[in-house]
């Protein structure tokens, strides 16, 4: 009876107040060991690396593009298709969504023209197709005559952006480029190439489909052509 009365008295005891508020009773718990993201055994994924920490520039030089084209032709079973993907993305400054959505009704092989439909509210335009592109496109047309899409899978459906990202990353590794690459770098490479060749900024703007010229000026700002006359040695 004495023990029961003690328990009852403890249960009915007035709650302890702390700063005018009832202090909750806490059971003894083991302290939770905090682990930083990316640590071994941590449930949190490692923090995403910034582009600047992975690479010093977001474009490729013409020499690196040539290495990438050669590697793309060897990275898988569809070498001709994969090489043409890289070639057209670079020559026409295509975003990955614009590239994989290309249809044969946008390509005029006889006249040598490519009708480019831009995403992100960009300006559509018509580009000339040069010899290497024409030969590559004609070969694709012979291999996949029944598909409305230029770039297709083995089942005849259009490629996905994820598929192109993966094959481009593998091609970059095979080409032994000094940093990992992604599809949008090909579009940047187009802009820098045209700016370094001294092409007019307005013409580059129209070629890449920029509505705002400030997106085009980034390429001319880094072009070394502006500084060639600074020193007369």
Secondary structure by P-SEA (a helix, b strand, c coil): caaaaaaaaaaaccccccccbbbbbbcccccbbbbccccccccccccccccccccccccccaaaaaaaaaaaaccccaaaaaaaaaaaaaaccccaaaaaacccccccccccccccccccccccbbbbbcaaaaaaaaaaaaacccccccccccccccccaaaaaaaaaaaaaaaccccccccaaaaaaaaaaaaaacccaaaaaaaaccccccccccccccccccccccccc
